[in-house]
Amino acid sequence: MNQSLLDKLNELKEEIEKSPEVLELNRLNSLLENNEEVMRLCYRKDVAVTNYEDALKHFGESSKEASQAQKLLYEAKLNLDNNELVKKYHKQYSIVREMYDKINEVVFNPFK
């Protein structure tokens, strides 16, 4: 690659990092990482995942134990997803992902 192209890619990277969309996503991510409620909900979901995987391994997919563990996992995931901060984060993440998809399309489509 030539230096001019590398410089332009570096400029693009810097502009992306400074974009209001990415800055807001980073802000929300920081809030998530420091929110005790979200950490508690994540922990409950992680425990539910482990319990479900264990139930599948030990009792099988159609067992009563696996069914109960799956229900608890569903509830834990639902509680996490319904948290307002998590909702805001997911919404902002979608915005940033769409922005990245457009950038990829513009940058890489000529090479397809």
TIMI-2910 file (N, C-alpha, C, CB; in pm, 1 decimal, decimal comma, always signed):
<rs>
+----------+----------+----------+----------+----------+----------+----------+----------+----------+----------+----------+----------+------+
!      n_x !      n_y !      n_z !     ca_x !     ca_y !     ca_z !      c_x !      c_y !      c_z !     cb_x !     cb_y !     cb_z ! resn !
+----------+----------+----------+----------+----------+----------+----------+----------+----------+----------+----------+----------+------+
!    +84,5 !   -118,2 !     +0,0 !     +0,0 !     +0,0 !     +0,0 !    +88,1 !   +123,3 !     +0,0 !    -95,6 !     +0,5 !   +121,4 !  Met !
!    +40,7 !   +225,3 !    -69,2 !   +120,6 !   +346,9 !    -69,7 !    +86,8 !   +434,7 !    +50,3 !    +98,9 !   +424,3 !   -199,7 !  Asn !
!   +175,6 !   +526,0 !    +81,2 !   +163,1 !   +608,7 !   +200,3 !    +38,6 !   +696,8 !   +196,0 !   +286,5 !   +694,7 !   +216,6 !  Gln !
!     +4,1 !   +745,1 !    +80,2 !   -113,6 !   +831,7 !    +66,5 !   -241,3 !   +757,9 !   +107,5 !   -126,2 !   +882,4 !    -78,5 !  Ser !
!   -252,9 !   +634,0 !    +64,2 !   -369,2 !   +553,5 !    +99,9 !   -371,8 !   +526,0 !   +250,0 !   -369,1 !   +421,5 !    +21,7 !  Leu !
!   -257,5 !   +492,4 !   +305,3 !   -250,7 !   +468,8 !   +449,3 !   -287,6 !   +594,2 !   +528,9 !   -110,6 !   +421,7 !   +488,2 !  Leu !
!   -242,9 !   +708,8 !   +482,1 !   -276,9 !   +834,9 !   +549,2 !   -426,9 !   +860,4 !   +544,8 !   -201,8 !   +952,2 !   +484,6 !  Asp !
!   -486,9 !   +835,3 !   +429,9 !   -632,1 !   +856,3 !   +416,1 !   -710,3 !   +759,6 !   +503,8 !   -675,2 !   +839,9 !   +269,6 !  Lys !
!   -665,7 !   +636,2 !   +511,6 !   -732,4 !   +538,7 !   +598,5 !   -718,8 !   +578,1 !   +744,8 !   -674,5 !   +398,4 !   +576,4 !  Leu !
!   -605,1 !   +630,3 !   +781,5 !   -585,5 !   +676,3 !   +918,4 !   -676,7 !   +795,5 !   +948,8 !   -438,1 !   +714,3 !   +941,7 !  Asn !
!   -690,6 !   +886,4 !   +853,3 !   -782,6 !   +999,8 !   +870,2 !   -926,3 !   +951,2 !   +886,4 !   -772,7 !  +1096,0 !   +750,0 !  Glu !
!   -964,8 !   +853,6 !   +805,9 !  -1099,0 !   +797,6 !   +816,1 !  -1120,3 !   +736,5 !   +953,6 !  -1122,5 !   +692,6 !   +706,7 !  Leu !
!  -1023,4 !   +662,0 !  +1000,2 !  -1031,8 !   +601,3 !  +1134,1 !  -1049,6 !   +709,1 !  +1240,7 !   -905,1 !   +517,3 !  +1164,1 !  Lys !
!   -973,2 !   +815,3 !  +1232,8 !   -983,2 !   +923,5 !  +1331,2 !  -1118,9 !   +992,1 !  +1325,3 !   -872,3 !  +1026,0 !  +1308,7 !  Glu !
!  -1170,5 !  +1012,6 !  +1205,6 !  -1302,4 !  +1075,8 !  +1190,3 !  -1412,7 !   +987,1 !  +1246,5 !  -1330,4 !  +1106,6 !  +1042,4 !  Glu !
!  -1400,4 !   +859,1 !  +1223,9 !  -1498,8 !   +764,5 !  +1277,9 !  -1496,0 !   +769,8 !  +1430,2 !  -1470,6 !   +619,7 !  +1227,8 !  Ile !
!  -1376,5 !   +766,6 !  +1487,1 !  -1362,9 !   +768,8 !  +1633,2 !  -1417,8 !   +897,4 !  +1694,4 !  -1216,9 !   +752,1 !  +1672,2 !  Glu !
!  -1413,7 !  +1007,7 !  +1619,4 !  -1463,1 !  +1136,6 !  +1668,8 !  -1610,7 !  +1160,0 !  +1636,5 !  -1380,4 !  +1249,0 !  +1610,1 !  Lys !
!  -1669,8 !  +1070,4 !  +1561,9 !  -1808,5 !  +1091,8 !  +1520,2 !  -1900,8 !  +1091,3 !  +1642,5 !  -1852,5 !   +983,0 !  +1418,5 !  Ser !
!  -2005,7 !  +1173,2 !  +1639,6 !  -2099,1 !  +1176,5 !  +1752,2 !  -2161,9 !  +1040,2 !  +1780,6 !  -2208,1 !  +1277,9 !  +1725,6 !  Pro !
!  -2183,2 !   +962,1 !  +1676,4 !  -2244,1 !   +830,2 !  +1693,2 !  -2153,8 !   +737,6 !  +1774,9 !  -2273,9 !   +767,5 !  +1556,2 !  Glu !
!  -2025,9 !   +734,9 !  +1740,4 !  -1931,7 !   +647,4 !  +1810,9 !  -1903,8 !   +700,7 !  +1950,9 !  -1799,9 !   +634,4 !  +1731,8 !  Val !
!  -1892,6 !   +830,9 !  +1964,4 !  -1870,3 !   +888,9 !  +2096,8 !  -1985,7 !   +855,4 !  +2191,5 !  -1853,1 !  +1041,3 !  +2086,1 !  Leu !
!  -2107,7 !   +861,8 !  +2139,2 !  -2223,8 !   +828,4 !  +2222,6 !  -2224,8 !   +680,2 !  +2257,4 !  -2354,5 !   +866,4 !  +2151,1 !  Glu !
!  -2190,5 !   +596,2 !  +2163,4 !  -2182,7 !   +452,9 !  +2191,4 !  -2078,6 !   +425,5 !  +2300,3 !  -2148,1 !   +374,4 !  +2062,7 !  Leu !
!  -1964,1 !   +490,0 !  +2290,3 !  -1859,4 !   +472,1 !  +2391,5 !  -1905,4 !   +521,6 !  +2528,0 !  -1731,6 !   +545,5 !  +2349,7 !  Asn !
!  -1977,9 !   +632,1 !  +2530,9 !  -2029,9 !   +686,1 !  +2656,4 !  -2127,3 !   +586,5 !  +2720,0 !  -2099,5 !   +822,5 !  +2632,6 !  Arg !
!  -2218,9 !   +534,5 !  +2639,1 !  -2316,0 !   +438,0 !  +2689,1 !  -2247,8 !   +309,3 !  +2734,7 !  -2420,0 !   +407,0 !  +2581,7 !  Leu !
!  -2146,0 !   +266,9 !  +2662,0 !  -2071,5 !   +147,7 !  +2701,0 !  -2006,7 !   +167,5 !  +2838,0 !  -1964,4 !   +114,0 !  +2595,5 !  Asn !
!  -1951,2 !   +283,6 !  +2859,8 !  -1890,0 !   +313,4 !  +2988,6 !  -1994,7 !   +311,6 !  +3100,5 !  -1819,4 !   +449,8 !  +2983,8 !  Ser !
!  -2111,4 !   +367,5 !  +3071,1 !  -2219,2 !   +365,0 !  +3170,7 !  -2262,0 !   +222,1 !  +3201,4 !  -2339,8 !   +446,4 !  +3121,6 !  Leu !
!  -2271,1 !   +139,8 !  +3097,9 !  -2308,5 !     -0,8 !  +3118,0 !  -2207,8 !    -72,0 !  +3207,6 !  -2319,1 !    -73,5 !  +2983,0 !  Leu !
!  -2080,8 !    -50,5 !  +3179,0 !  -1975,6 !   -120,0 !  +3253,3 !  -1972,0 !    -79,8 !  +3399,9 !  -1841,0 !    -92,8 !  +3190,1 !  Glu !
!  -2026,0 !    +36,0 !  +3431,5 !  -2021,1 !    +86,2 !  +3568,6 !  -2157,2 !    +87,8 !  +3637,0 !  -1963,5 !   +224,5 !  +3569,5 !  Asn !
!  -2255,7 !    +24,8 !  +3576,8 !  -2389,8 !    +24,7 !  +3632,0 !  -2413,7 !   -105,4 !  +3708,5 !  -2494,9 !    +42,9 !  +3520,2 !  Asn !
!  -2436,6 !    -92,2 !  +3838,9 !  -2452,6 !   -212,4 !  +3922,1 !  -2573,8 !   -295,6 !  +3881,9 !  -2464,6 !   -173,1 !  +4068,2 !  Glu !
!  -2682,5 !   -230,8 !  +3846,1 !  -2803,4 !   -303,0 !  +3804,1 !  -2774,0 !   -386,7 !  +3680,4 !  -2919,6 !   -204,4 !  +3775,9 !  Glu !
!  -2707,7 !   -327,5 !  +3582,5 !  -2675,9 !   -399,0 !  +3458,8 !  -2578,5 !   -512,7 !  +3488,6 !  -2616,2 !   -302,4 !  +3352,9 !  Val !
!  -2480,3 !   -487,6 !  +3574,4 !  -2385,6 !   -594,0 !  +3609,8 !  -2458,0 !   -710,1 !  +3677,7 !  -2274,6 !   -539,2 !  +3702,1 !  Met !
!  -2553,4 !   -678,6 !  +3763,5 !  -2630,6 !   -783,3 !  +3831,1 !  -2712,8 !   -862,9 !  +3730,7 !  -2722,6 !   -722,2 !  +3938,3 !  Arg !
!  -2778,3 !   -793,0 !  +3637,9 !  -2859,3 !   -860,5 !  +3535,6 !  -2771,7 !   -945,6 !  +3443,8 !  -2937,9 !   -757,2 !  +3452,5 !  Leu !
!  -2653,2 !   -897,0 !  +3410,0 !  -2559,9 !   -974,7 !  +3327,4 !  -2514,5 !  -1100,0 !  +3400,9 !  -2437,9 !   -889,2 !  +3288,3 !  Cys !
!  -2486,0 !  -1084,6 !  +3528,7 !  -2443,4 !  -1199,5 !  +3608,5 !  -2554,5 !  -1304,7 !  +3612,1 !  -2405,6 !  -1155,3 !  +3752,3 !  Tyr !
!  -2676,8 !  -1260,9 !  +3634,8 !  -2788,9 !  -1355,7 !  +3638,5 !  -2805,6 !  -1426,7 !  +3504,1 !  -2919,3 !  -1282,9 !  +3676,2 !  Arg !
!  -2787,9 !  -1351,3 !  +3395,7 !  -2798,7 !  -1412,7 !  +3263,1 !  -2686,1 !  -1512,9 !  +3242,2 !  -2795,7 !  -1305,2 !  +3152,5 !  Lys !
!  -2564,3 !  -1477,4 !  +3282,5 !  -2450,4 !  -1568,1 !  +3266,4 !  -2468,7 !  -1696,5 !  +3346,9 !  -2321,1 !  -1498,5 !  +3308,6 !  Asp !
!  -2519,8 !  -1684,0 !  +3469,0 !  -2547,1 !  -1801,9 !  +3552,3 !  -2654,4 !  -1887,6 !  +3485,9 !  -2591,9 !  -1760,0 !  +3695,6 !  Val !
!  -2756,7 !  -1822,7 !  +3430,7 !  -2864,5 !  -1896,1 !  +3364,2 !  -2812,3 !  -1969,7 !  +3240,4 !  -2978,2 !  -1800,0 !  +3324,7 !  Ala !
!  -2720,9 !  -1908,9 !  +3167,4 !  -2660,5 !  -1974,8 !  +3050,5 !  -2585,5 !  -2099,5 !  +3094,7 !  -2564,9 !  -1878,2 !  +2975,4 !  Val !
!  -2504,3 !  -2084,7 !  +3198,5 !  -2427,5 !  -2198,5 !  +3249,4 !  -2519,5 !  -2310,8 !  +3297,4 !  -2335,7 !  -2153,7 !  +3363,8 !  Thr !
!  -2622,9 !  -2273,7 !  +3370,4 !  -2717,4 !  -2374,9 !  +3419,7 !  -2788,8 !  -2445,4 !  +3305,2 !  -2820,2 !  -2310,6 !  +3512,9 !  Asn !
!  -2825,2 !  -2371,2 !  +3202,6 !  -2892,1 !  -2430,9 !  +3086,9 !  -2797,6 !  -2526,8 !  +3014,5 !  -2941,7 !  -2321,0 !  +2989,9 !  Tyr !
!  -2674,6 !  -2483,4 !  +2993,5 !  -2576,6 !  -2570,4 !  +2926,8 !  -2551,7 !  -2697,7 !  +3008,1 !  -2443,8 !  -2494,8 !  +2905,1 !  Glu !
!  -2543,4 !  -2682,2 !  +3139,3 !  -2524,6 !  -2799,6 !  +3225,3 !  -2645,1 !  -2893,4 !  +3217,3 !  -2501,2 !  -2756,1 !  +3371,0 !  Asp !
!  -2764,5 !  -2836,8 !  +3217,2 !  -2885,7 !  -2919,0 !  +3208,9 !  -2890,3 !  -2995,2 !  +3076,6 !  -3011,9 !  -2831,2 !  +3224,2 !  Ala !
!  -2851,9 !  -2928,3 !  +2969,0 !  -2849,4 !  -2995,8 !  +2838,9 !  -2748,6 !  -3110,7 !  +2839,2 !  -2815,3 !  -2895,6 !  +2726,8 !  Leu !
!  -2632,9 !  -3084,3 !  +2895,8 !  -2526,3 !  -3185,1 !  +2896,6 !  -2564,0 !  -3305,6 !  +2983,1 !  -2395,2 !  -3123,3 !  +2947,3 !  Lys !
!  -2623,4 !  -3280,0 !  +3097,7 !  -2649,5 !  -3389,0 !  +3192,3 !  -2784,3 !  -3458,5 !  +3172,2 !  -2642,5 !  -3335,9 !  +3332,0 !  His !
!  -2885,9 !  -3383,4 !  +3128,1 !  -3020,8 !  -3439,3 !  +3122,4 !  -3078,5 !  -3450,4 !  +2981,7 !  -3111,8 !  -3356,4 !  +3205,3 !  Phe !
!  -3020,3 !  -3380,8 !  +2885,1 !  -3071,5 !  -3386,0 !  +2748,8 !  -3168,5 !  -3273,5 !  +2719,4 !  -3138,5 !  -3518,1 !  +2723,9 !  Gly !
!  -3186,4 !  -3249,3 !  +2591,5 !  -3264,6 !  -3135,1 !  +2543,7 !  -3412,0 !  -3141,3 !  +2581,7 !  -3252,9 !  -3125,2 !  +2395,1 !  Glu !
!  -3469,2 !  -3257,3 !  +2584,9 !  -3613,5 !  -3268,9 !  +2610,1 !  -3646,7 !  -3294,9 !  +2756,8 !  -3671,4 !  -3379,8 !  +2525,6 !  Ser !
!  -3548,7 !  -3280,3 !  +2843,5 !  -3573,2 !  -3307,3 !  +2985,3 !  -3645,4 !  -3191,3 !  +3053,7 !  -3441,4 !  -3335,4 !  +3056,7 !  Ser !
!  -3708,4 !  -3224,8 !  +3165,8 !  -3775,7 !  -3123,8 !  +3247,8 !  -3674,8 !  -3021,6 !  +3299,8 !  -3850,2 !  -3190,3 !  +3365,6 !  Lys !
!  -3557,5 !  -3069,3 !  +3338,1 !  -3453,6 !  -2981,4 !  +3391,6 !  -3405,2 !  -2880,8 !  +3287,6 !  -3336,0 !  -3063,9 !  +3442,0 !  Glu !
!  -3385,3 !  -2928,5 !  +3164,6 !  -3341,0 !  -2839,5 !  +3057,7 !  -3450,1 !  -2738,0 !  +3023,6 !  -3302,5 !  -2920,5 !  +2932,7 !  Ala !
!  -3573,5 !  -2782,8 !  +3023,9 !  -3685,1 !  -2692,8 !  +2995,1 !  -3695,3 !  -2581,7 !  +3100,0 !  -3816,5 !  -2771,6 !  +2989,0 !  Ser !
!  -3681,0 !  -2619,0 !  +3225,7 !  -3685,6 !  -2521,3 !  +3334,0 !  -3567,2 !  -2424,2 !  +3325,2 !  -3686,0 !  -2592,9 !  +3470,3 !  Gln !
!  -3449,1 !  -2477,5 !  +3296,4 !  -3330,3 !  -2392,6 !  +3284,0 !  -3343,6 !  -2298,3 !  +3165,4 !  -3203,8 !  -2478,5 !  +3269,1 !  Ala !
!  -3403,8 !  -2345,6 !  +3057,5 !  -3425,1 !  -2261,1 !  +2940,1 !  -3521,1 !  -2146,6 !  +2973,1 !  -3479,8 !  -2344,7 !  +2822,5 !  Gln !
!  -3624,3 !  -2176,8 !  +3048,6 !  -3720,1 !  -2074,7 !  +3089,8 !  -3651,4 !  -1968,1 !  +3175,8 !  -3837,1 !  -2139,0 !  +3167,2 !  Lys !
!  -3568,0 !  -2011,3 !  +3268,6 !  -3495,7 !  -1916,6 !  +3353,9 !  -3397,2 !  -1832,4 !  +3272,2 !  -3421,1 !  -1991,6 !  +3465,4 !  Leu !
!  -3334,7 !  -1893,8 !  +3173,2 !  -3244,8 !  -1819,9 !  +3084,2 !  -3322,2 !  -1714,9 !  +3005,3 !  -3172,3 !  -1916,2 !  +2987,9 !  Leu !
!  -3436,6 !  -1753,6 !  +2952,6 !  -3521,1 !  -1659,6 !  +2878,0 !  -3557,8 !  -1539,6 !  +2965,9 !  -3649,6 !  -1730,4 !  +2827,2 !  Tyr !
!  -3598,5 !  -1567,1 !  +3088,5 !  -3638,2 !  -1458,8 !  +3179,7 !  -3520,0 !  -1368,5 !  +3214,4 !  -3698,4 !  -1517,0 !  +3308,2 !  Glu !
!  -3403,7 !  -1427,5 !  +3236,1 !  -3285,2 !  -1348,6 !  +3268,6 !  -3245,1 !  -1259,8 !  +3151,1 !  -3168,7 !  -1440,4 !  +3307,7 !  Ala !
!  -3250,2 !  -1315,2 !  +3030,6 !  -3216,5 !  -1238,0 !  +2909,2 !  -3318,3 !  -1127,8 !  +2887,5 !  -3210,4 !  -1329,9 !  +2784,5 !  Lys !
!  -3445,8 !  -1157,6 !  +2908,4 !  -3551,1 !  -1058,4 !  +2892,5 !  -3533,2 !   -943,2 !  +2991,6 !  -3688,5 !  -1123,3 !  +2911,0 !  Leu !
!  -3501,9 !   -975,9 !  +3116,2 !  -3479,7 !   -872,2 !  +3217,0 !  -3361,9 !   -782,6 !  +3179,3 !  -3455,3 !   -935,8 !  +3354,2 !  Asn !
!  -3256,1 !   -842,3 !  +3129,3 !  -3140,7 !   -763,6 !  +3086,3 !  -3177,8 !   -674,9 !  +2967,9 !  -3023,0 !   -855,8 !  +3049,2 !  Leu !
!  -3243,0 !   -731,5 !  +2868,4 !  -3279,2 !   -655,8 !  +2748,0 !  -3379,8 !   -544,3 !  +2775,8 !  -3335,8 !   -749,5 !  +2643,6 !  Asp !
!  -3458,8 !   -558,5 !  +2880,7 !  -3559,2 !   -457,0 !  +2913,3 !  -3505,2 !   -342,7 !  +2999,2 !  -3674,5 !   -521,7 !  +2984,1 !  Asn !
!  -3381,0 !   -352,1 !  +3041,2 !  -3320,2 !   -243,2 !  +3116,2 !  -3305,9 !   -121,9 !  +3023,7 !  -3181,8 !   -285,9 !  +3174,9 !  Asn !
!  -3342,6 !     -4,5 !  +3071,7 !  -3343,2 !   +115,5 !  +2987,0 !  -3204,9 !   +149,1 !  +2931,6 !  -3396,2 !   +234,0 !  +3065,8 !  Glu !
!  -3102,0 !   +135,7 !  +3013,1 !  -2967,1 !   +165,6 !  +2966,1 !  -2923,4 !    +66,5 !  +2858,4 !  -2868,1 !   +163,5 !  +3083,2 !  Leu !
!  -2958,9 !    -59,0 !  +2876,5 !  -2926,5 !   -160,9 !  +2776,1 !  -3000,6 !   -131,7 !  +2645,8 !  -2962,6 !   -302,5 !  +2828,1 !  Val !
!  -3125,0 !    -90,2 !  +2655,9 !  -3202,2 !    -54,0 !  +2535,8 !  -3136,0 !    +61,3 !  +2461,3 !  -3346,9 !    -16,0 !  +2573,7 !  Lys !
!  -3093,4 !   +163,6 !  +2535,4 !  -3026,9 !   +278,7 !  +2472,4 !  -2897,5 !   +235,1 !  +2404,2 !  -2997,3 !   +388,8 !  +2577,1 !  Lys !
!  -2823,3 !   +148,3 !  +2471,9 !  -2698,1 !    +99,6 !  +2414,5 !  -2725,0 !    +23,5 !  +2284,3 !  -2624,1 !     +9,1 !  +2515,4 !  Tyr !
!  -2820,8 !    -66,6 !  +2286,2 !  -2851,2 !   -144,8 !  +2165,3 !  -2897,6 !    -55,9 !  +2050,7 !  -2958,3 !   -249,7 !  +2195,5 !  His !
!  -2974,9 !    +44,8 !  +2082,8 !  -3021,1 !   +138,0 !  +1978,5 !  -2901,9 !   +212,0 !  +1918,0 !  -3124,0 !   +239,6 !  +2036,7 !  Lys !
!  -2813,8 !   +261,0 !  +2002,4 !  -2696,2 !   +333,3 !  +1953,6 !  -2602,4 !   +240,3 !  +1878,8 !  -2622,0 !   +400,2 !  +2069,6 !  Gln !
!  -2589,6 !   +117,3 !  +1926,1 !  -2506,4 !    +19,1 !  +1858,0 !  -2557,6 !     -3,7 !  +1715,7 !  -2503,8 !   -113,6 !  +1936,7 !  Tyr !
!  -2688,3 !    -10,4 !  +1699,1 !  -2747,1 !    -29,0 !  +1566,1 !  -2713,7 !    +88,0 !  +1474,3 !  -2899,1 !    -45,6 !  +1576,6 !  Ser !
!  -2717,2 !   +207,0 !  +1529,2 !  -2683,6 !   +326,4 !  +1450,8 !  -2538,2 !   +319,6 !  +1404,0 !  -2707,4 !   +455,1 !  +1533,9 !  Ile !
!  -2448,6 !   +285,2 !  +1495,8 !  -2306,1 !   +277,9 !  +1461,5 !  -2280,7 !   +163,9 !  +1363,9 !  -2220,2 !   +259,5 !  +1588,2 !  Val !
!  -2346,4 !    +52,7 !  +1384,8 !  -2327,8 !    -59,6 !  +1291,8 !  -2373,1 !    -22,5 !  +1150,9 !  -2405,1 !   -183,2 !  +1340,8 !  Arg !
!  -2483,9 !    +48,4 !  +1140,5 !  -2531,5 !    +92,6 !  +1009,4 !  -2429,6 !   +187,4 !   +946,1 !  -2669,7 !   +161,9 !  +1021,8 !  Glu !
!  -2371,2 !   +275,4 !  +1027,2 !  -2269,6 !   +366,8 !   +977,0 !  -2149,8 !   +287,9 !   +922,7 !  -2224,7 !   +464,4 !  +1088,5 !  Met !
!  -2104,5 !   +187,9 !   +998,0 !  -1992,7 !   +105,1 !   +951,5 !  -2028,3 !    +28,0 !   +824,8 !  -1950,0 !     +7,6 !  +1061,0 !  Tyr !
!  -2150,4 !    -20,4 !   +815,9 !  -2193,0 !    -91,4 !   +695,2 !  -2186,1 !     +0,3 !   +572,9 !  -2336,2 !   -146,0 !   +712,7 !  Asp !
!  -2229,1 !   +125,0 !   +589,3 !  -2223,3 !   +220,8 !   +477,9 !  -2079,1 !   +250,7 !   +439,4 !  -2296,0 !   +351,3 !   +515,0 !  Lys !
!  -1993,4 !   +267,0 !   +538,9 !  -1851,8 !   +292,8 !   +511,1 !  -1791,6 !   +174,2 !   +436,3 !  -1773,5 !   +319,6 !   +642,6 !  Ile !
!  -1819,1 !    +53,0 !   +483,1 !  -1767,4 !    -66,2 !   +414,4 !  -1816,1 !    -73,8 !   +271,0 !  -1808,4 !   -192,5 !   +488,9 !  Asn !
!  -1941,4 !    -38,9 !   +250,4 !  -1998,0 !    -42,2 !   +115,9 !  -1924,9 !    +56,2 !    +25,4 !  -2148,5 !    -10,1 !   +119,5 !  Glu !
!  -1904,2 !   +177,6 !    +72,7 !  -1837,7 !   +280,8 !     -8,7 !  -1691,6 !   +244,7 !    -34,5 !  -1846,4 !   +418,2 !    +60,8 !  Val !
!  -1623,6 !   +195,4 !    +68,4 !  -1480,7 !   +168,8 !    +56,5 !  -1452,7 !    +41,7 !    -22,9 !  -1418,1 !   +158,3 !   +194,2 !  Val !
!  -1530,5 !    -63,9 !     +0,0 !  -1495,3 !   -193,4 !    -56,4 !  -1576,5 !   -236,4 !   -178,3 !  -1509,4 !   -295,4 !    +47,6 !  Phe !
!  -1690,8 !   -175,4 !   -203,3 !  -1769,4 !   -215,3 !   -320,2 !  -1694,1 !   -202,2 !   -452,9 !  -1894,4 !   -132,9 !   -326,4 !  Asn !
!  -1611,1 !   -100,6 !   -470,0 !  -1537,7 !    -93,9 !   -597,8 !  -1446,8 !   -214,4 !   -622,4 !  -1454,5 !    +32,3 !   -602,1 !  Pro !
!  -1412,0 !   -287,8 !   -518,4 !  -1320,7 !   -401,3 !   -533,7 !  -1393,5 !   -533,3 !   -549,5 !  -1228,1 !   -409,3 !   -415,4 !  Phe !
!  -1524,1 !   -530,7 !   -549,1 !  -1600,6 !   -655,6 !   -563,2 !  -1617,1 !   -693,0 !   -707,4 !  -1737,1 !   -643,3 !   -497,9 !  Lys !
+----------+----------+----------+----------+----------+----------+----------+----------+----------+----------+----------+----------+------+
</rs>
